[in-house]
Amino acid sequence: MPRTPAPPPRSEEHPRRPDARRDPRSVRAAYRSFLDHGVLPRGVHPLVADSWRRSVHSGVDPEAPRTDSGLAHDDLVAYREAHPLAGVMPVVRELVVDAAADDGLVVAVSDDAGRLLWVEGDRALRDAVDRVGFVEGSVWREERVGTNAPGTALATRSPVQVLGAEHFSRPVQAFSCTAVPVHDPASGRVLGVLDVTGRQSAASGVVLSLVRATVLSLERELAQRAAATGPDDGPGRLPGPPRDGAPELLVLGTAPVLRSPDGLDHRLSLRHAEILVLLATHPRGLSADELAVLLHPGELSDVTVRAEVSRLRRVAGALLAGSRPYRLARPLRTDADVVRDHLAVGDVRGAVAAYRAPLLPRSGAPAVEHLRAELAAELRTAVVAAGGADVLDAWTRTDDGAEDHAAWTRLQRVADHGSPLWLRARAHLDLLDDELA
């Protein structure tokens, strides 16, 4: 459904569906083989298999998952009241909680760190999930609990269904669940996860459709609220690069776009976006050999590069000039340039707002990885130097800032003690400290 501004498209990976699973007995046998011998039999769905491997790598105890957070009840209440999803909880209750309670299900809403902020629904089932630590305030990150729908949805940034024995933690294998991430419609960042938990029916196609539809309604409501308050009333709501008659290249995030001066958007493949970014940063041009090295040293031939550039011309047209070397016929402005423009005039908050996501985060091209790290480092340095609570708050809501322990520590130090910002910083520091322990 169109939104203004539109967030980056989500992962195309399909969620788990009942007809794609092996039967529970086969899954349990695969699970035992994996834990006892480190052997993963064929047939386990890749989403589950990858999650099991991440769970082992994170040191998750399959017998005793760590869900506690150490956050006092009053602190939790203050934290969730200030959370962006608090304002749309009436929509959650109207669309899914009442129906879930009638069907013997529980509905949970987490934040972007996997902390359960609200757990509502069938009373009997709530008593059952309470016994495995699925309670308000608990943390269900995959790194702590292993494979589970809310945590794995955060890890993969995609809808997830986990059925019984597919859970990594044995105490949780009595339950099934469906979870879908909720995105900020302005920035595309994940705000949290909507989850439905129950017995086997909780991972059905009907429940998946219900949760997806509810998330769309939540994101529509968030977009309407953002439009009503205006683009400058919160972080992450800066419009794209100003149009000055030149084409624009949007590369902050996973959905690169080339925008023509008349406002038409052309979706780009990752490789074509990489080439344009490199040409934009080398205005004198690059030869096919040079592009090959910058894109993939030792693995990419100049013949392959020439073929890719030929295909790119069909999209970029007159923007590309010549072939010896390849270069841009005119300057190409990127949304990364917008971030640097804000930094150049000392507008750190504006720079963070314009930084919707890392530069081409899926790219493994060495030169692009360098540009990505360079931009993030420049922004982080400016944020720490500025040190204001609003700037630090905005930075910690980005993908790079979410794991920045120093930024969280400084935010807790400068925020008013006991305020929602202070509680948010404390909550995330608890999580990060646990992961470092």
C-alpha positions in Angstrom: 0.0 0.0 0.0 1.5 3.4 -1.0 2.8 5.6 1.8 4.2 9.1 1.9 7.2 9.0 2.1 7.5 5.3 1.2 9.7 3.1 3.3 12.3 0.8 1.8 10.6 -2.5 0.6 10.9 -5.3 3.1 12.7 -8.6 2.6 11.2 -10.7 -0.1 11.8 -13.9 1.9 8.6 -15.8 2.3 7.4 -16.6 5.9 7.0 -20.1 7.1 3.8 -21.8 6.0 2.4 -25.1 7.3 2.5 -26.9 4.0 6.3 -26.1 3.6 7.2 -27.8 6.9 8.2 -31.3 7.7 6.0 -33.1 10.2 6.7 -32.4 13.9 8.2 -35.8 14.5 10.8 -35.3 11.7 11.6 -31.8 13.0 12.1 -33.2 16.5 14.5 -35.8 15.1 16.4 -33.2 13.2 16.6 -31.0 16.3 18.1 -33.9 18.4 20.6 -34.7 15.7 21.6 -31.0 15.5 22.1 -30.6 19.2 23.7 -34.0 19.9 25.9 -34.3 16.9 26.0 -30.9 15.2 24.5 -32.6 12.1 21.5 -30.9 10.5 19.6 -33.3 8.3 18.2 -32.2 5.0 14.6 -31.0 4.9 14.7 -28.5 7.8 13.4 -25.2 6.4 16.4 -22.8 5.7 14.9 -20.1 7.9 14.7 -22.5 10.8 18.1 -24.0 10.1 19.8 -20.7 9.9 18.2 -19.6 13.2 19.3 -22.8 14.9 22.8 -22.1 13.8 22.7 -18.5 15.0 21.3 -19.7 18.3 24.2 -22.1 18.9 26.7 -19.4 17.9 25.1 -17.0 20.4 25.4 -19.6 23.2 21.7 -20.0 23.9 21.0 -22.8 26.4 18.2 -24.9 24.9 17.0 -25.9 28.4 17.1 -22.5 30.1 16.6 -19.5 27.8 17.4 -16.1 29.3 14.3 -13.9 29.0 14.5 -11.8 32.2 15.5 -8.1 31.7 15.9 -6.7 35.2 13.6 -3.8 34.3 11.3 -2.7 37.2 7.6 -2.6 36.5 7.3 1.1 36.9 10.2 1.6 34.5 8.6 -0.7 32.0 5.3 1.2 32.2 7.0 4.5 31.6 9.1 3.1 28.8 6.3 1.6 26.9 4.0 4.6 27.3 6.7 6.7 25.5 7.2 4.0 22.8 6.0 4.9 19.2 3.7 1.9 19.2 1.8 2.9 22.3 -0.5 5.2 20.3 -1.6 2.4 18.0 -2.3 -0.2 20.7 -6.1 0.5 20.4 -5.9 -0.6 16.8 -4.1 -3.8 17.9 -6.8 -4.5 20.5 -9.6 -3.8 18.0 -8.3 -5.9 15.2 -6.6 -8.9 16.8 -6.6 -9.0 20.6 -10.3 -9.6 21.0 -10.4 -12.3 18.3 -7.3 -13.9 19.8 -8.8 -14.1 23.2 -11.8 -15.9 21.8 -9.6 -18.4 20.0 -7.4 -19.2 22.9 -4.4 -17.1 21.6 -2.1 -14.5 23.1 -1.0 -11.3 21.3 2.3 -9.7 22.1 3.9 -6.4 20.9 7.7 -6.0 21.3 10.1 -3.1 20.8 12.9 -3.2 18.3 15.2 -4.9 20.8 12.8 -7.8 21.4 11.4 -6.6 24.8 7.7 -7.6 25.1 5.9 -4.4 25.9 2.3 -5.7 25.9 1.1 -9.3 26.3 -2.7 -9.7 26.1 -5.3 -12.3 25.2 -6.6 -15.6 26.5 -6.1 -15.8 30.3 -5.5 -19.6 30.4 -2.9 -19.4 27.7 -1.3 -16.4 29.3 -0.8 -18.5 32.4 0.9 -21.2 30.3 3.3 -18.8 28.5 4.0 -17.0 31.7 5.7 -20.2 32.9 8.3 -20.0 30.0 8.9 -16.3 30.6 6.7 -14.9 27.9 5.6 -11.9 30.0 5.6 -8.2 29.7 9.1 -6.8 30.1 10.9 -10.1 29.1 13.3 -10.1 26.2 12.8 -12.5 23.4 15.8 -11.7 21.2 17.0 -14.7 19.2 20.5 -14.3 20.9 18.9 -15.0 24.3 16.0 -17.4 23.6 17.0 -19.0 20.3 14.5 -19.5 17.4 11.1 -17.9 18.2 8.8 -15.9 16.0 9.3 -12.4 17.6 13.0 -12.8 17.9 13.6 -14.4 14.5 11.3 -11.8 12.9 13.7 -9.1 14.3 16.8 -11.0 13.2 15.5 -11.5 9.6 13.4 -8.3 9.3 10.7 -10.5 7.8 7.4 -12.3 8.7 8.1 -15.5 10.5 6.1 -18.5 11.6 7.5 -21.1 14.1 5.7 -24.3 14.8 6.3 -26.2 18.1 9.5 -28.2 17.7 11.1 -25.6 15.5 11.7 -23.5 18.6 15.3 -23.8 19.7 14.4 -23.7 23.4 12.8 -26.9 24.6 10.5 -25.2 27.1 8.9 -23.2 24.3 8.3 -26.1 22.0 4.7 -26.6 23.4 3.7 -23.4 21.5 3.6 -22.0 18.0 3.7 -18.4 16.9 3.4 -16.0 14.0 5.2 -12.6 14.0 5.5 -9.7 11.6 7.8 -6.6 12.0 6.2 -3.2 12.3 8.0 -0.5 10.3 8.2 3.3 10.8 6.4 4.5 7.6 8.7 7.5 7.4 12.1 5.8 7.7 11.4 2.2 7.1 13.1 1.2 10.3 11.6 -1.6 12.4 9.8 -0.2 15.5 8.9 -3.6 16.9 7.0 -6.8 16.2 3.4 -7.9 16.4 3.2 -11.6 17.5 0.4 -14.1 18.0 1.3 -17.1 20.2 -0.7 -20.2 21.0 -0.9 -23.9 20.1 -0.5 -25.3 16.6 -3.2 -23.0 15.1 -1.2 -19.9 16.0 1.1 -20.7 13.0 -1.7 -21.1 10.4 -2.1 -19.3 7.2 -5.2 -17.6 8.6 -3.3 -16.1 11.5 -0.5 -15.0 9.2 -3.0 -13.1 7.1 -4.6 -11.5 10.2 -1.2 -10.4 11.6 0.0 -9.0 8.3 -3.3 -7.1 7.8 -3.1 -5.7 11.3 0.5 -4.5 10.7 -0.5 -2.8 7.5 -3.3 -1.0 9.5 -0.8 0.0 12.2 1.7 1.4 9.7 -1.1 3.3 7.9 -2.1 4.8 11.3 1.5 5.7 12.0 1.8 7.4 8.6 -1.4 9.4 9.2 -0.1 10.5 12.7 3.2 11.5 11.2 1.5 13.5 8.4 -0.7 15.3 11.0 2.3 16.3 13.2 4.5 17.4 10.3 7.8 16.3 9.0 9.9 18.3 11.4 8.3 17.1 14.6 10.4 14.0 15.1 13.6 12.3 14.0 13.8 10.3 10.8 11.1 12.3 8.9 13.3 14.4 6.6 12.2 14.3 3.0 14.5 13.0 0.3 17.1 15.1 -1.5 15.8 18.4 -2.9 15.1 18.3 -6.6 17.2 20.8 -8.6 16.8 19.5 -12.1 19.5 16.8 -11.6 18.9 13.1 -11.2 19.1 11.6 -7.7 20.4 8.3 -6.5 18.8 6.9 -3.3 21.2 4.3 -1.8 20.5 4.5 2.0 18.8 1.2 2.5 18.2 -2.0 0.7 16.0 -0.7 -2.2 18.2 1.6 -4.4 16.4 3.9 -6.7 17.4 6.3 -9.5 15.0 9.2 -9.5 14.8 11.3 -12.7 14.4 15.1 -12.6 10.7 14.7 -13.4 10.2 12.6 -10.3 10.0 9.1 -11.9 11.6 6.4 -9.8 13.6 3.5 -11.4 14.4 0.5 -9.2 18.0 -0.5 -9.5 19.7 -3.9 -9.0 22.3 -3.9 -6.3 25.1 -4.2 -8.9 23.8 -1.2 -10.9 23.5 0.9 -7.7 27.1 -0.1 -6.7 28.4 1.1 -10.1 26.6 4.4 -10.0 27.8 5.1 -6.4 31.4 4.4 -7.4 31.1 6.6 -10.5 29.5 9.4 -8.4 32.5 9.3 -6.1 35.0 9.2 -9.0 33.9 12.0 -11.3 36.9 11.6 -13.6 35.7 8.1 -14.4 36.8 4.5 -13.9 37.9 1.9 -16.4 36.3 -1.5 -16.6 39.3 -3.0 -14.8 39.2 -0.5 -12.0 35.5 -1.0 -11.5 36.0 -4.8 -11.4 38.6 -4.4 -8.6 36.4 -2.0 -6.6 33.4 -4.2 -7.0 35.0 -7.6 -6.4 38.8 -8.0 -6.6 39.9 -11.1 -8.2 36.4 -12.4 -8.9 34.9 -10.1 -11.5 36.2 -9.8 -15.0 36.2 -6.6 -17.0 33.9 -8.4 -19.6 31.3 -8.9 -16.9 31.6 -5.2 -15.8 31.1 -4.1 -19.4 28.0 -6.2 -19.7 26.6 -4.8 -16.5 27.2 -1.2 -17.6 25.6 -1.9 -20.9 22.4 -3.1 -19.1 22.6 -0.1 -16.8 22.6 2.3 -19.7 19.0 1.1 -20.5 18.0 2.6 -17.1 20.4 5.5 -16.8 20.4 6.6 -20.4 22.3 9.8 -21.0 23.5 9.9 -17.4 26.4 7.6 -18.5 29.0 8.9 -20.8 31.7 7.1 -22.7 33.4 3.8 -21.9 37.1 4.7 -21.7 36.7 5.4 -18.9 33.2 5.0 -17.7 32.0 8.2 -16.2 28.9 10.3 -15.4 27.8 12.9 -18.0 26.7 15.1 -15.1 26.9 15.2 -11.3 24.7 12.6 -9.6 23.4 13.6 -6.2 22.8 10.9 -3.6 20.9 10.8 -0.3 24.2 10.1 1.3 25.2 13.6 0.1 22.2 15.0 1.9 23.6 13.6 5.2 27.0 15.2 4.6 25.4 18.5 3.6 23.7 18.6 7.0 27.0 17.8 8.7 28.8 20.5 6.8 26.6 23.2 8.3 26.6 21.7 11.8 23.0 20.3 11.6 23.7 17.0 13.3 20.0 16.3 14.0 19.1 16.9 10.4 22.0 14.5 9.3 20.7 11.8 11.6 17.1 12.3 10.3 18.3 12.0 6.7 20.3 8.8 7.5 17.5 6.4 6.9 19.7 3.3 6.8 23.3 2.3 6.0 24.6 2.8 2.5 23.7 -0.2 0.4 23.8 -2.5 3.4 23.6 -5.7 1.4 26.6 -4.8 -0.8 29.9 -6.8 -0.3 31.8 -4.7 -2.8 35.0 -3.5 -1.0 34.8 0.1 -2.2 31.1 0.3 -1.2 31.8 -1.2 2.2 34.4 1.5 2.7 32.0 4.2 1.7 29.3 2.8 4.0 31.7 2.6 7.0 33.1 6.1 6.3 29.6 7.7 6.3 28.6 5.9 9.5 31.8 6.9 11.2 31.4 10.6 10.2 27.9 10.7 11.5 28.6 8.9 14.7 31.6 11.2 15.4 29.3 14.2 14.9 26.6 12.8 17.1 29.0 12.0 20.0 30.5 15.5 19.7 27.1 17.2 19.7 26.0 15.1 22.7 22.4 16.5 22.9 19.7 14.1 24.1 17.6 14.6 21.0 20.5 13.8 18.7 21.6 10.8 20.7 18.0 9.6 20.8 17.7 9.9 17.0 21.0 8.2 16.4 20.2 5.2 18.6 17.1 4.6 16.5 19.2 4.0 13.4 20.6 0.5 12.5 24.1 1.6 13.3 23.3 3.5 16.5 21.1 0.7 17.9 24.2 -1.3 19.1 26.3 1.8 20.0 27.0 1.2 23.7 28.8 4.6 24.1 25.9 6.5 22.6 23.4 4.7 24.8 25.6 5.4 27.9 25.8 9.1 27.0 22.1 9.3 26.3 21.4 7.9 29.8 23.8 10.4 31.2 22.3 13.5 29.5 18.6 12.6 29.7 16.6 13.6 32.8 16.7 10.8 35.4 13.5 8.8 35.2 12.3 10.4 32.0 11.2 8.2 29.0 14.5 8.8 27.3 16.5 7.8 30.4 14.4 4.7 30.7 14.8 3.8 27.1 18.6 4.2 27.4 18.7 2.1 30.5 16.6 -0.7 29.0 18.9 -0.9 26.0 22.1 -0.8 28.0 20.8 -3.7 30.1 20.4 -5.7 26.9 23.8 -4.7 25.5 25.5 -5.5 28.8 23.9 -8.9 28.9 25.2 -9.7 25.4 28.7 -8.6 26.3 28.7 -10.7 29.5 
